[in-house]
Amino acid sequence: MKQIQWYPGHMAKAMRMMEENLKLCDAVAAVLDARCPAASFNARLRALAGVKPQLFILNKADLADPVSTEAHLSLLAEGGVRAIKLTASAPSSARILRDALEELVSEKAARLRERGSKKPLRVMIAGIPNTGKSTLINLLAGAKKATTGDKAGVTRGKQWVKCGSFELMDTPGTMPPACENQTFAQRLAFVGSINDDILAIDEIALALLEFMQSRYPMSLKERYGTCEGTPLELLGAVCLKRGFVLKGGEFDYERGVRAVIDDLRKGKLGRVCFDGGDDLKLSGLISG
């Protein structure tokens, strides 16, 4: 498979902006994709936050394998890492998020109250592209205050949003400085955290089918009627099932590739998780 590469220089400006604005923030909430929390963790963000309180939010929990998500939360708790799961697109998650943020900044809030200060507490919302940072801010604000989208790179600059007693800073998605771990990079490609335009998307789709065959074969069978054969044969079955057939009887693999990727991202392949417990350690999200 072609090596997945992104270009650190494109992220450098965003990282410098975040580093400068962290001085204005009381805490950091890092948004991860619950389907691949290890792959979507940017250790550089944690290092920038330093001693400021940090919360890790496993977002898109409605798309993630619930058993794996609970296992990840347990491992994070055992490692002393503050973490919650939620679905930022669900209004019912607002209370979960608000309570978690209030606990995160409780010590600073108490000191401000002692001084009689009504200064709003500022929390930076950070993470790699397409993890749902802006959707999360809109959830807490109760209105569409931040720009959202279903692909990487929608947020271009910082945005301050007033949310009750908080001011939240929406930041552009920032990738790790390098992508030595191609397994993690591939998983980020699956969920849309890497711009599809720089990917060999046909190879990504075949790799996704191979993964689903090994971990969630019944999801493939329910969606496409089969889970047998090579990834390419499975892609042919997808084309046949969806009617992606060209004149002469050839499969329209291009449409089939896009259908597989879209089905995963929209949850039509069921609730999945790409990362295991060892991946949390490998990424540095937890020590061990």
N, C-alpha and C positions, 0 to 999 in steps of 0.2 A: 504494500500500500504506500502511496505517496506520503511523504512526511508532511505533517500539519505544522505550519509555521504562522505566527503572527509577528507583527513588527513593533518591537518595544518602543521605537522612536515615536510612534503614533500615540502612545499612552503617556509619554514622558511629561507633556504639558499638564495633563489631567492629574498625574501623581504629584507634580510640584504644587498645583493649585490646592490639592487636598492637604498636603503637608503644611502649607501656609495657613489654611483655614482651620486646621485642627486646633490651632492655638486659641480659636474662638469658641471651641466646643467643649462641653463638659463630659461627653461620653461618645462612644461609637457603637452603632448597631450595624453589624455586617450581615448582609443577606446572602444566603446560600441557596442553591437549588436542592430541595429535599431528595431528588432522584440521584444526585451525585454531589453530596456535600463535601467530600474530600477533593474532588476534581475542581469544584467551584470555589475552593478556599484559596485566597491570595495571601500568603504569609507576609508579603510586603506591607499590606494594610495593617496587620496586627503589629508589626514592628513600628510603623509610623504612629500608631495609637499610644504606644509606650505604656505608661501606668494609668492612663485614663480607663474608666470602667468600660468593658466591652460585652456586648450581647451578640450571640450568633442566632440568626433566625433561619430555620429550615423552611423556606417558603415553597409554595406549590405542593403542599402536603397532600392535596386531593389527587395529585397525579402520581404520587410515590407509593411504593409498596409499604403498607402500614406496619408490617412486622419488622422490616428493615429500619424504618424510621424510628420506631420505639427502641430498637437495639442501639441505634446511633445515639439517641438522646441519653440512654443509660450510660453508654461509654463516655460521652461528653461530661455527664454529671460526675462520674467516677474520676474523671481527669481534672475536675475543678473548673470546667468550662461552662459558663452560663449559656444556655441554649433553650429555645422553644421551637415548636412547630406551629405553622399556621398556613392558611390560604388567604393571601392578601385580597383576592377578588371576592371573598365572602364577607358580608357585613358583620356576621357574628364573630369574626376574628378581631374586631376592633377592641373589644374589652380585654382580650388576651394580650394584645400588643400594648395597650395603654398600661395595664398592670405591670407588665414586664419592664417597660421603660421607667415607670415610676419607681420600681424597686431598684433598677440600675442606678438611678441618680438620687436615691433616697438620702444618702449621706450629705451630698452637696445641697439638696433641698432643705435639709434640716439646718445646715449652717446658714443658709440664706434667710430662713425664717427667724433664726435667733437674732440676726442683724436687722430684721424688719424689712428685708429687701423683697421686692416683688419682681425681680429680674427673671425673665423666662429662662428655663434650662434649655441648652442647645445640644442637640444630638445629631451627629453626622450619620447619614444613611449611606453605607458604602457597599461595594461588591463588584463582581465581574459583570459584564453585560448580560442583560435579559434574565436576571434573577427576580425581577419584580420590584425593584426599589421604588420606582415612582408610583406603582399601584399600591404599595404599602403606605406611602405617604398620603395618598388620596383616601385610603381606608381610614386613617386616623383623623384626617381633616374633615371627613364626611362630605367631600366634594372633590371635583376634578381640579386640583391645584397644580399637579405636576404632569408633565407630558409622558404618555405611556405608549407602548407599542409591543408587537409580538416578535420583534427581531432585535438583534444586537445593535447598539449605537444610537438609540433614540434620544437619550439625554446628552446634550452637547456641552453644557456648562452647569455651574452650580445654581441651585434655586433654593432660597429660604422660604419655608412654608410654616405659617403660624398654625399650630394645632393645640388649642386649649392652653395648658401651662407649658407647652413645649414649642420650641422653634426647631424644625427639622431641616437639615441641609440635604437636598437631593444632589447627588454627584454623578458624573459620567462613569460608566462602567470601566473598570481598570483591570486589565489582565496581569497575571504574574509576569515578571521581566523576561522569563524564558519558558519554553515548553519542552523541556528535556523528557518529561514523562508523556510519551505518545499515547499511552492508554488513557490517561486523564484528558489529553487533548481530544482524543476521539470521542469521549463521552460528552465533552463540552460541545462538540460538533453535533452530536445526536440531539441535544436539547436546545440548540439554537443560540448558544452563547458566543459562537464564532460566526462571523459573517459568512453566509453560504457562498458568496461570490468569490471567496478565496479558497474554497474547498473543492476537492474532487468528489462532488456530491454523490456520484454513482458508487464510488468506493465506500463512502460513509453509509449509504443505504444497505449495501451488501454486508458490511460489518455489523450493522444493526440487526439485520435478519439473522446473521450467525449467532449474535449474542442472544436474541430472543429464542432461537432454537434451543440453546443450551440452558437458559434460565426460565423462560416463560413460554414453552411450546404450545400450551393450550390456548394462550392468548392469540397466537398466530392462527391456530386451527379455528377458533371462534370467529376471527375477523376475515380470514382468507380461505377457509375450508380445508387447509392442509398445513402441516408443519414438517413435511418430509422433503428430502432432496437436498441438493446443494443450495447455497444462497442464491445463485443465479436461477436455478430451477424454481425456487420459491418466488423470486421476483417475476418469473414468467407466469406463475400461478396467480400472483397479484394482478398482473395485466389481464389475464383471462377472466378473473373474477370481476374486475372493474370495467371490462370491455375496452381495454386499451390495446386495440389491434389495428394495425395499419393495412392498407390494401396489399393483397398478396398473402395475408395471414401472418405477417411478422408482428411481433410484439412491439408496442410503443414503450420501450424501456424507460425513456426519459420521463414520461408521465407516471410510470410505475414507481420510479425512484422517488419522485416528488410525493406521490401518494403515501408511500411507506414512511417517509420523514414526517409528513404532516399528520399522519395517523398517530405516530408516537407523541408528537408535541401537543396534540389536541386530546390525548388520553384515550384514543380509540383502540389502542393496543393494550388497554388495561393499566393498572397501577404497577409501576416498575421501579426498581432501584438498581443502579449500575455499580455502586460502591459497596464494599464490605468493611467490616471493622478494622481489618489490617490497613485498608486504604486511609482511614482516618489518621492512623499513626504515620503512615508513609508520607502523607501530605504535610505533617507537622501540626495538624489541627489539634491533636492530642499527643502527649509525649508517651514514650514507651518503646 
